[in-house]
Amino acid sequence: MTSISIIGTGNMGRAIAAVAERGGHDVQQLAHSDSDVAATGDIVVLAVPHTAVREILEQRRESLAGKIVVDITNPLDFTTMDSLVVAPDSSKAVEIAAALPSSRVLKAFNTNFASTLAEGTVGPLRTTVLIAGDDDRAKAALSEVLTSGGLEAIDAGGLDRARELEAIGFLQISLAARDTLSWTAGFGVVV
């Protein structure tokens, strides 16, 4: 059993908590404003908008040392919804890893909508979470949480692949924002 702290109580935070709880894992859910409450999990999920990450890292940098930190953000320009706000050769996850050199940073969940995580399906397919990161043991720990909660997990490679995951997330969100795709839909992976 793994202990997981989720910072963020929105749709994504609640959906990730439900997956972990289905798998029998201990879940601590914290609001962004709970900065005085320690994140006790071995895995800490940043289930907040990318604009809140800097403040959370400033408040919790030391306490996140040695932990697996999962970035789920899609660093979109929220005013236009038409571009990413990170350099084309980088990603929000790489920026977080640079700010947390003593943590094992992963990128995951950003290519999923909350409804597909909560339901565990994308149409007729089981929901698949793509995971990027440089620490194989950290990726295996998160994968075990996901598979025990009824989802599929695919190792997408090193943290440098987070850039492509953010592009996929951006595409999916932009399609939903234009009503081309519903917010309850998603991309499926046939394994």
C-alpha positions in Angstrom: 0.0 0.0 0.0 1.2 3.5 -1.0 0.5 6.7 0.8 -0.5 9.6 -1.5 -1.0 13.3 -0.8 -3.0 15.2 -3.4 -2.7 19.0 -3.3 -5.9 20.2 -4.9 -9.5 19.4 -4.3 -11.0 20.1 -7.7 -12.3 17.6 -10.2 -8.9 16.1 -11.1 -7.8 15.9 -7.4 -11.0 14.1 -6.4 -10.8 11.8 -9.4 -7.1 10.8 -8.7 -8.0 10.3 -5.0 -10.9 7.9 -6.1 -8.5 5.9 -8.3 -6.0 5.5 -5.4 -8.7 4.7 -2.9 -10.1 2.0 -5.2 -6.7 0.4 -5.2 -6.6 0.4 -1.4 -4.1 3.2 -0.9 -4.0 5.8 1.8 -5.0 9.2 0.5 -4.5 12.6 2.0 -6.3 15.4 0.1 -5.1 19.0 0.8 -6.6 22.2 -0.5 -4.1 24.6 -2.1 -4.7 26.9 0.9 -3.6 24.1 3.4 0.0 25.3 3.2 0.5 24.7 7.0 -0.5 21.0 6.7 2.3 18.6 5.9 1.9 16.5 2.8 2.6 13.1 4.4 2.4 10.8 1.3 5.3 9.1 -0.4 3.7 10.3 -3.6 2.6 14.0 -3.8 0.3 14.9 -6.7 0.1 18.6 -7.7 -3.5 18.7 -8.8 -3.6 22.4 -9.2 -3.5 24.8 -12.2 0.0 25.5 -13.5 -0.3 29.1 -12.2 -0.4 27.8 -8.6 2.6 25.6 -8.8 5.3 28.3 -8.1 3.6 29.2 -4.8 3.2 25.6 -3.7 6.9 24.9 -4.5 8.0 27.9 -2.5 5.9 26.8 0.5 6.7 23.1 0.4 10.2 22.8 -1.3 12.0 21.3 1.7 9.2 19.0 2.7 9.0 17.5 -0.9 12.6 16.4 -0.8 12.9 12.7 -1.3 9.3 12.3 -2.4 7.8 11.4 -5.7 6.1 14.6 -7.0 3.6 14.2 -9.8 2.9 17.2 -12.1 -0.5 16.9 -13.7 -0.6 20.5 -15.1 -1.2 21.6 -18.6 0.6 25.0 -18.9 -1.9 26.7 -21.1 -2.4 30.4 -21.7 -5.8 30.4 -19.9 -6.8 33.8 -21.3 -6.8 32.5 -24.9 -6.6 28.7 -24.6 -4.5 28.8 -27.8 -0.9 28.2 -26.7 1.4 26.6 -24.1 3.3 29.1 -21.9 6.5 27.1 -21.5 9.4 27.2 -23.9 9.0 24.9 -26.9 12.0 22.8 -25.9 10.8 22.5 -22.2 7.8 21.6 -20.1 6.2 22.5 -16.8 7.4 19.2 -15.4 11.1 20.0 -16.3 10.7 23.4 -14.7 9.4 21.7 -11.5 12.2 19.2 -11.5 14.7 22.0 -11.7 13.0 23.7 -8.7 12.9 20.4 -6.8 16.3 18.7 -7.4 15.9 16.4 -4.3 12.5 15.1 -5.5 11.6 12.5 -8.1 9.4 14.4 -10.5 6.9 12.7 -12.8 4.5 14.0 -15.4 1.1 12.1 -15.5 -2.6 12.6 -15.7 -2.4 15.7 -17.9 -3.7 13.8 -20.9 -6.8 12.6 -19.0 -10.0 14.4 -18.1 -11.3 13.9 -14.6 -14.4 12.0 -15.8 -12.3 9.4 -17.6 -10.2 8.9 -14.5 -13.3 8.6 -12.3 -15.1 6.2 -14.6 -12.0 4.2 -15.5 -13.0 4.1 -19.1 -12.7 6.1 -22.3 -15.5 4.9 -24.4 -15.1 1.1 -24.5 -11.4 1.2 -23.5 -9.9 1.2 -20.0 -8.5 4.7 -19.1 -4.7 4.8 -19.8 -2.4 7.2 -17.9 0.8 8.1 -19.6 3.8 8.7 -17.2 7.1 10.4 -18.0 10.0 10.6 -15.6 13.6 9.8 -15.2 13.2 7.6 -12.1 12.1 4.1 -13.0 11.2 3.1 -9.4 9.0 6.3 -9.1 7.2 5.4 -12.3 6.7 1.9 -11.1 5.3 3.1 -7.8 2.8 5.4 -9.6 1.9 2.7 -12.1 1.1 0.2 -9.3 -1.3 2.8 -7.8 -3.0 3.2 -11.1 -3.3 -0.4 -12.1 -4.5 -1.4 -8.6 -7.2 1.3 -9.0 -8.4 -0.3 -12.3 -6.5 1.9 -14.9 -3.8 1.2 -17.4 -0.4 2.9 -17.1 2.2 3.4 -19.9 5.8 4.5 -19.3 6.2 7.3 -21.8 9.9 7.6 -21.3 12.1 10.1 -19.6 11.0 13.5 -18.2 12.0 15.1 -21.5 8.9 13.4 -22.9 6.7 15.6 -20.7 6.9 18.2 -23.5 4.9 15.8 -25.8 2.5 14.9 -23.1 1.8 18.6 -22.5 1.2 19.0 -26.2 -1.3 16.1 -26.2 -3.0 17.6 -23.2 -3.2 21.0 -24.9 -4.7 19.5 -28.0 -7.4 17.6 -26.0 -8.3 20.7 -23.9 -8.4 23.0 -27.0 -10.7 20.5 -28.7 -13.0 20.4 -25.7 -12.9 24.2 -25.4 -14.2 24.5 -29.0 -16.9 21.8 -28.3 -15.2 19.5 -30.9 -14.7 17.0 -28.1 -16.7 16.8 -24.8 -15.1 17.3 -21.4 -16.2 13.7 -20.6 -14.4 12.3 -23.7 -10.7 11.5 -24.2 -8.1 9.8 -26.2 -7.9 6.0 -25.8 -4.9 3.7 -26.1 -5.4 0.1 -27.4 -2.8 -2.1 -25.6 
